[in-house]
Amino acid sequence: MGGRFVKIFSSSSSRVNLRRMGAGSRAILPEIPRSKPWVMTARGFTLIELSIVLVIIGLVVGGILVGQGLINAAALRAQITQIEKYNTAANTFREKYGYLPGDITATAAAQFGFAARGSLPGQGDGNGLLEGSNNNSGADGRVTSAGETVMFWADLGAANLIDQTFTTPSATASANCANAPMSACFPTAKISSTNYVYAWSGGYFSSTWMSTGVNYFGISSATSLAGEWGHGFHSNADGPTGLCARQQNG
């Protein structure tokens, strides 16, 4: 036969019709629809999602800041408690022995078994002020490497009124504490392991020491007692450093 058969796809039926066509005829076949290629689309965060993320970040940062604040507050409370204990110990010493620790006279120190005192002002003169001995030449209310300001801690330790004992301080020998680590002459402050608690009497230096008649506790980050005239709490800066914390007597 001169014709040929072609397949005709019907869109309305799944049947395939065969139709005879002549030799010169062309079959017009319906276009087969192609499936669309898969395309990955990117989707950004919605405003609600961004808001949730920002809230979470804020909570985390806020929690860190609050936690740091609590840590700092706890350190301050511990430091205040330490100073209060030292103040109580000093008052107990005075009630028991009649003098402030460090300021006890040579006669009383020998009577009660405390370390020896000198004969000069600031070496155990019993005047109620915590003064250092300025190279055996006179009393100085600033913290020095010898005298009452360092013997204060030696006396409290010897009386078992504080946890530590200090055997390095001397009423007369400046080299003892000047050449020793700070921890050998002063207790470490609770607020930081690089700070130390000291006791001194307030005043100012004008040719000689002019005292205000008040004793204080202080906190300093000093690294050595060496300095001009062998006295003063010296750190990287030139001159005494420290924070007056509490009056001892009065």
GUKEDO-972777 format. One record per residue (C-alpha): residue number from 1; residue in three letters; z negated, y negated, x negated. Coordinates in nm, 2 decimals, padded with zeros to 4 digits. Each point is the difference from the previous one (the first is absolute). Example, Ala and Ser with C-alpha at 12.3 -4.5 7.8 and 13.67 -1.06 7.14 Angstrom:
+-----+-----+--------+--------+--------+
!   i !  aa !      z !      y !      x !
+-----+-----+--------+--------+--------+
!   1 ! Ala ! -00.78 !  00.45 ! -01.23 !
!   2 ! Ser !  00.07 ! -00.34 ! -00.14 !
+-----+-----+--------+--------+--------+
***
This chain:
+-----+-----+--------+--------+--------+
!   i !  aa !      z !      y !      x !
+-----+-----+--------+--------+--------+
!   1 ! Met !  00.00 !  00.00 !  00.00 !
!   2 ! Gly !  00.08 ! -00.35 ! -00.12 !
!   3 ! Gly ! -00.33 ! -00.17 !  00.08 !
!   4 ! Arg ! -00.35 !  00.02 ! -00.15 !
!   5 ! Phe ! -00.34 ! -00.02 !  00.14 !
!   6 ! Val ! -00.26 ! -00.26 ! -00.08 !
!   7 ! Lys ! -00.36 ! -00.02 !  00.09 !
!   8 ! Ile ! -00.11 ! -00.28 !  00.23 !
!   9 ! Phe ! -00.37 ! -00.08 !  00.01 !
!  10 ! Ser ! -00.12 ! -00.13 !  00.33 !
!  11 ! Ser ! -00.28 ! -00.25 !  00.01 !
!  12 ! Ser ! -00.11 !  00.12 !  00.35 !
!  13 ! Ser !  00.00 !  00.36 ! -00.07 !
!  14 ! Ser ! -00.07 !  00.24 ! -00.28 !
!  15 ! Arg !  00.31 !  00.19 !  00.07 !
!  16 ! Val !  00.29 !  00.00 ! -00.23 !
!  17 ! Asn !  00.35 ! -00.04 !  00.16 !
!  18 ! Leu !  00.30 !  00.13 ! -00.16 !
!  19 ! Arg !  00.32 ! -00.20 !  00.07 !
!  20 ! Arg !  00.34 !  00.09 ! -00.10 !
!  21 ! Met !  00.19 ! -00.28 ! -00.17 !
!  22 ! Gly !  00.35 ! -00.03 ! -00.10 !
!  23 ! Ala !  00.12 !  00.00 ! -00.36 !
!  24 ! Gly !  00.05 ! -00.38 ! -00.01 !
!  25 ! Ser ! -00.32 ! -00.09 !  00.18 !
!  26 ! Arg ! -00.32 ! -00.13 ! -00.16 !
!  27 ! Ala ! -00.34 !  00.09 !  00.11 !
!  28 ! Ile ! -00.24 ! -00.29 !  00.05 !
!  29 ! Leu ! -00.34 !  00.15 ! -00.06 !
!  30 ! Pro ! -00.32 ! -00.18 !  00.11 !
!  31 ! Glu ! -00.21 ! -00.14 ! -00.29 !
!  32 ! Ile ! -00.30 !  00.20 ! -00.08 !
!  33 ! Pro ! -00.30 ! -00.23 ! -00.03 !
!  34 ! Arg ! -00.18 !  00.01 ! -00.34 !
!  35 ! Ser ! -00.37 !  00.01 ! -00.04 !
!  36 ! Lys ! -00.15 ! -00.32 ! -00.15 !
!  37 ! Pro ! -00.15 !  00.04 ! -00.35 !
!  38 ! Trp ! -00.38 ! -00.02 ! -00.02 !
!  39 ! Val ! -00.11 ! -00.34 ! -00.13 !
!  40 ! Met ! -00.36 ! -00.06 ! -00.12 !
!  41 ! Thr ! -00.14 ! -00.32 !  00.14 !
!  42 ! Ala ! -00.30 ! -00.19 ! -00.16 !
!  43 ! Arg ! -00.27 ! -00.12 !  00.23 !
!  44 ! Gly ! -00.26 ! -00.27 ! -00.11 !
!  45 ! Phe ! -00.36 ! -00.03 !  00.09 !
!  46 ! Thr ! -00.09 ! -00.15 !  00.33 !
!  47 ! Leu ! -00.23 ! -00.30 !  00.03 !
!  48 ! Ile ! -00.27 !  00.23 !  00.14 !
!  49 ! Glu !  00.03 !  00.24 ! -00.30 !
!  50 ! Leu ! -00.02 ! -00.29 ! -00.24 !
!  51 ! Ser ! -00.30 ! -00.14 !  00.17 !
!  52 ! Ile ! -00.18 !  00.34 ! -00.02 !
!  53 ! Val !  00.07 !  00.02 ! -00.37 !
!  54 ! Leu ! -00.13 ! -00.35 ! -00.06 !
!  55 ! Val ! -00.31 !  00.07 !  00.19 !
!  56 ! Ile ! -00.07 !  00.32 ! -00.21 !
!  57 ! Ile !  00.06 ! -00.20 ! -00.32 !
!  58 ! Gly ! -00.24 ! -00.27 !  00.12 !
!  59 ! Leu ! -00.27 !  00.26 !  00.08 !
!  60 ! Val !  00.03 !  00.16 ! -00.34 !
!  61 ! Val ! -00.02 ! -00.33 ! -00.19 !
!  62 ! Gly ! -00.29 ! -00.11 !  00.22 !
!  63 ! Gly ! -00.19 !  00.32 ! -00.06 !
!  64 ! Ile !  00.04 ! -00.04 ! -00.38 !
!  65 ! Leu ! -00.12 ! -00.36 !  00.01 !
!  66 ! Val ! -00.30 !  00.09 !  00.22 !
!  67 ! Gly ! -00.09 !  00.29 ! -00.22 !
!  68 ! Gln !  00.01 ! -00.22 ! -00.31 !
!  69 ! Gly ! -00.22 ! -00.25 !  00.17 !
!  70 ! Leu ! -00.25 !  00.27 !  00.08 !
!  71 ! Ile !  00.00 !  00.11 ! -00.36 !
!  72 ! Asn ! -00.06 ! -00.35 ! -00.12 !
!  73 ! Ala ! -00.28 ! -00.06 !  00.25 !
!  74 ! Ala ! -00.17 !  00.32 ! -00.10 !
!  75 ! Ala !  00.01 ! -00.10 ! -00.37 !
!  76 ! Leu ! -00.15 ! -00.34 !  00.08 !
!  77 ! Arg ! -00.28 !  00.17 !  00.21 !
!  78 ! Ala ! -00.07 !  00.24 ! -00.29 !
!  79 ! Gln ! -00.02 ! -00.30 ! -00.24 !
!  80 ! Ile ! -00.24 ! -00.19 !  00.22 !
!  81 ! Thr ! -00.22 !  00.30 !  00.04 !
!  82 ! Gln ! -00.01 !  00.05 ! -00.38 !
!  83 ! Ile ! -00.11 ! -00.36 ! -00.05 !
!  84 ! Glu ! -00.26 !  00.03 !  00.27 !
!  85 ! Lys ! -00.14 !  00.31 ! -00.17 !
!  86 ! Tyr ! -00.02 ! -00.19 ! -00.34 !
!  87 ! Asn ! -00.17 ! -00.29 !  00.17 !
!  88 ! Thr ! -00.25 !  00.23 !  00.16 !
!  89 ! Ala ! -00.06 !  00.17 ! -00.33 !
!  90 ! Ala ! -00.06 ! -00.33 ! -00.18 !
!  91 ! Asn ! -00.25 ! -00.12 !  00.27 !
!  92 ! Thr ! -00.18 !  00.34 ! -00.02 !
!  93 ! Phe ! -00.03 ! -00.04 ! -00.38 !
!  94 ! Arg ! -00.14 ! -00.34 !  00.04 !
!  95 ! Glu ! -00.26 !  00.11 !  00.26 !
!  96 ! Lys ! -00.11 !  00.29 ! -00.23 !
!  97 ! Tyr !  00.00 ! -00.16 ! -00.34 !
!  98 ! Gly ! -00.03 ! -00.37 !  00.08 !
!  99 ! Tyr !  00.32 ! -00.11 ! -00.16 !
! 100 ! Leu !  00.37 !  00.03 !  00.07 !
! 101 ! Pro !  00.17 !  00.28 ! -00.20 !
! 102 ! Gly !  00.13 ! -00.14 ! -00.33 !
! 103 ! Asp ! -00.23 ! -00.30 !  00.03 !
! 104 ! Ile ! -00.32 !  00.20 ! -00.06 !
! 105 ! Thr ! -00.20 ! -00.13 ! -00.30 !
! 106 ! Ala ! -00.05 !  00.19 ! -00.32 !
! 107 ! Thr ! -00.37 !  00.07 !  00.07 !
! 108 ! Ala !  00.07 !  00.14 !  00.35 !
! 109 ! Ala !  00.31 !  00.20 ! -00.12 !
! 110 ! Ala ! -00.22 !  00.17 ! -00.26 !
! 111 ! Gln ! -00.27 !  00.06 !  00.25 !
! 112 ! Phe !  00.23 !  00.17 !  00.25 !
! 113 ! Gly !  00.21 !  00.19 ! -00.26 !
! 114 ! Phe !  00.32 ! -00.21 !  00.02 !
! 115 ! Ala !  00.23 ! -00.09 ! -00.29 !
! 116 ! Ala ! -00.13 ! -00.26 ! -00.24 !
! 117 ! Arg !  00.06 ! -00.37 !  00.06 !
! 118 ! Gly !  00.05 ! -00.29 ! -00.24 !
! 119 ! Ser ! -00.21 ! -00.31 ! -00.04 !
! 120 ! Leu !  00.27 ! -00.26 !  00.09 !
! 121 ! Pro !  00.11 ! -00.14 !  00.34 !
! 122 ! Gly !  00.24 !  00.23 !  00.18 !
! 123 ! Gln ! -00.14 !  00.31 ! -00.17 !
! 124 ! Gly ! -00.27 !  00.07 !  00.25 !
! 125 ! Asp ! -00.18 ! -00.33 !  00.07 !
! 126 ! Gly ! -00.13 !  00.07 !  00.35 !
! 127 ! Asn !  00.13 ! -00.33 !  00.15 !
! 128 ! Gly !  00.17 !  00.17 !  00.30 !
! 129 ! Leu !  00.35 ! -00.07 ! -00.12 !
! 130 ! Leu !  00.25 !  00.25 ! -00.14 !
! 131 ! Glu !  00.12 ! -00.16 ! -00.32 !
! 132 ! Gly !  00.18 !  00.13 ! -00.30 !
! 133 ! Ser ! -00.09 ! -00.05 ! -00.36 !
! 134 ! Asn !  00.25 ! -00.22 ! -00.18 !
! 135 ! Asn !  00.00 !  00.14 ! -00.35 !
! 136 ! Asn ! -00.38 ! -00.02 ! -00.01 !
! 137 ! Ser !  00.03 ! -00.38 !  00.03 !
! 138 ! Gly ! -00.10 ! -00.06 !  00.36 !
! 139 ! Ala !  00.03 !  00.11 !  00.36 !
! 140 ! Asp !  00.34 !  00.00 !  00.16 !
! 141 ! Gly !  00.05 !  00.08 !  00.37 !
! 142 ! Arg !  00.34 !  00.14 ! -00.05 !
! 143 ! Val !  00.04 !  00.37 ! -00.05 !
! 144 ! Thr ! -00.04 !  00.08 ! -00.37 !
! 145 ! Ser !  00.00 !  00.30 ! -00.22 !
! 146 ! Ala ! -00.37 ! -00.02 ! -00.05 !
! 147 ! Gly ! -00.30 ! -00.12 !  00.20 !
! 148 ! Glu ! -00.12 !  00.02 !  00.35 !
! 149 ! Thr !  00.34 !  00.03 !  00.16 !
! 150 ! Val !  00.07 !  00.34 ! -00.16 !
! 151 ! Met ! -00.36 !  00.11 !  00.00 !
! 152 ! Phe ! -00.01 ! -00.04 !  00.37 !
! 153 ! Trp !  00.20 !  00.33 !  00.04 !
! 154 ! Ala ! -00.20 !  00.17 ! -00.27 !
! 155 ! Asp ! -00.32 ! -00.07 !  00.17 !
! 156 ! Leu !  00.12 !  00.11 !  00.35 !
! 157 ! Gly !  00.13 !  00.33 ! -00.15 !
! 158 ! Ala ! -00.32 !  00.06 ! -00.20 !
! 159 ! Ala ! -00.21 ! -00.06 !  00.32 !
! 160 ! Asn !  00.22 !  00.25 !  00.19 !
! 161 ! Leu !  00.10 ! -00.26 !  00.26 !
! 162 ! Ile !  00.37 !  00.06 ! -00.05 !
! 163 ! Asp !  00.21 !  00.31 ! -00.06 !
! 164 ! Gln !  00.12 ! -00.10 ! -00.35 !
! 165 ! Thr ! -00.19 ! -00.04 ! -00.32 !
! 166 ! Phe !  00.10 ! -00.25 ! -00.27 !
! 167 ! Thr ! -00.14 !  00.04 ! -00.35 !
! 168 ! Thr !  00.26 ! -00.22 ! -00.19 !
! 169 ! Pro ! -00.12 ! -00.34 !  00.11 !
! 170 ! Ser ! -00.24 ! -00.19 ! -00.23 !
! 171 ! Ala ! -00.21 ! -00.32 !  00.05 !
! 172 ! Thr !  00.09 ! -00.12 ! -00.35 !
! 173 ! Ala !  00.29 !  00.19 ! -00.15 !
! 174 ! Ser !  00.32 ! -00.14 !  00.12 !
! 175 ! Ala !  00.22 !  00.26 ! -00.17 !
! 176 ! Asn ! -00.13 !  00.28 !  00.22 !
! 177 ! Cys !  00.19 ! -00.10 !  00.31 !
! 178 ! Ala !  00.27 ! -00.21 ! -00.17 !
! 179 ! Asn !  00.13 !  00.31 ! -00.18 !
! 180 ! Ala ! -00.05 !  00.24 !  00.28 !
! 181 ! Pro !  00.21 !  00.08 !  00.31 !
! 182 ! Met ! -00.09 ! -00.20 !  00.31 !
! 183 ! Ser ! -00.12 !  00.31 !  00.18 !
! 184 ! Ala ! -00.28 !  00.04 ! -00.27 !
! 185 ! Cys ! -00.17 ! -00.32 !  00.11 !
! 186 ! Phe !  00.11 ! -00.06 !  00.36 !
! 187 ! Pro !  00.05 !  00.21 !  00.31 !
! 188 ! Thr !  00.35 !  00.05 !  00.13 !
! 189 ! Ala !  00.07 ! -00.18 !  00.32 !
! 190 ! Lys !  00.08 !  00.19 !  00.32 !
! 191 ! Ile !  00.30 ! -00.21 !  00.08 !
! 192 ! Ser !  00.19 !  00.11 ! -00.31 !
! 193 ! Ser ! -00.06 !  00.22 ! -00.30 !
! 194 ! Thr !  00.12 ! -00.29 ! -00.23 !
! 195 ! Asn ! -00.26 ! -00.24 !  00.13 !
! 196 ! Tyr ! -00.37 ! -00.03 ! -00.10 !
! 197 ! Val ! -00.31 ! -00.15 !  00.17 !
! 198 ! Tyr ! -00.21 ! -00.24 ! -00.20 !
! 199 ! Ala ! -00.30 ! -00.22 !  00.06 !
! 200 ! Trp ! -00.04 ! -00.36 ! -00.12 !
! 201 ! Ser ! -00.16 ! -00.34 !  00.08 !
! 202 ! Gly !  00.22 ! -00.28 !  00.12 !
! 203 ! Gly !  00.05 ! -00.32 ! -00.18 !
! 204 ! Tyr !  00.23 ! -00.18 ! -00.25 !
! 205 ! Phe !  00.02 ! -00.06 ! -00.37 !
! 206 ! Ser ! -00.04 ! -00.35 ! -00.13 !
! 207 ! Ser ! -00.11 !  00.01 ! -00.36 !
! 208 ! Thr ! -00.27 !  00.24 !  00.13 !
! 209 ! Trp ! -00.01 !  00.22 !  00.30 !
! 210 ! Met ! -00.09 ! -00.19 !  00.32 !
! 211 ! Ser ! -00.13 !  00.26 !  00.25 !
! 212 ! Thr !  00.01 ! -00.05 !  00.38 !
! 213 ! Gly ! -00.30 !  00.23 !  00.03 !
! 214 ! Val !  00.18 !  00.27 !  00.21 !
! 215 ! Asn !  00.09 !  00.35 ! -00.10 !
! 216 ! Tyr !  00.32 !  00.17 !  00.12 !
! 217 ! Phe !  00.19 !  00.33 ! -00.01 !
! 218 ! Gly !  00.36 ! -00.02 ! -00.10 !
! 219 ! Ile !  00.30 !  00.22 ! -00.03 !
! 220 ! Ser !  00.24 ! -00.02 ! -00.29 !
! 221 ! Ser !  00.31 !  00.18 ! -00.14 !
! 222 ! Ala ! -00.12 ! -00.09 ! -00.35 !
! 223 ! Thr !  00.11 !  00.23 ! -00.28 !
! 224 ! Ser ! -00.24 ! -00.12 ! -00.27 !
! 225 ! Leu ! -00.31 ! -00.21 ! -00.06 !
! 226 ! Ala !  00.15 ! -00.14 ! -00.32 !
! 227 ! Gly !  00.08 ! -00.37 !  00.01 !
! 228 ! Glu ! -00.10 ! -00.34 ! -00.11 !
! 229 ! Trp ! -00.36 !  00.00 ! -00.11 !
! 230 ! Gly !  00.01 !  00.37 !  00.08 !
! 231 ! His ! -00.05 ! -00.06 !  00.37 !
! 232 ! Gly !  00.19 ! -00.01 !  00.33 !
! 233 ! Phe !  00.18 !  00.25 !  00.21 !
! 234 ! His !  00.34 ! -00.02 ! -00.16 !
! 235 ! Ser !  00.32 !  00.16 !  00.13 !
! 236 ! Asn !  00.36 ! -00.10 ! -00.07 !
! 237 ! Ala ! -00.09 ! -00.36 !  00.08 !
! 238 ! Asp ! -00.21 ! -00.22 ! -00.23 !
! 239 ! Gly ! -00.34 ! -00.05 !  00.16 !
! 240 ! Pro ! -00.24 !  00.17 !  00.23 !
! 241 ! Thr !  00.13 !  00.17 !  00.31 !
! 242 ! Gly ! -00.17 !  00.14 !  00.30 !
! 243 ! Leu ! -00.10 ! -00.05 !  00.36 !
! 244 ! Cys ! -00.35 ! -00.11 !  00.09 !
! 245 ! Ala ! -00.10 !  00.25 !  00.26 !
! 246 ! Arg ! -00.37 ! -00.04 !  00.10 !
! 247 ! Gln ! -00.31 ! -00.19 ! -00.10 !
! 248 ! Gln ! -00.27 !  00.23 ! -00.13 !
! 249 ! Asn ! -00.31 ! -00.20 !  00.03 !
! 250 ! Gly ! -00.11 ! -00.26 !  00.25 !
+-----+-----+--------+--------+--------+
***
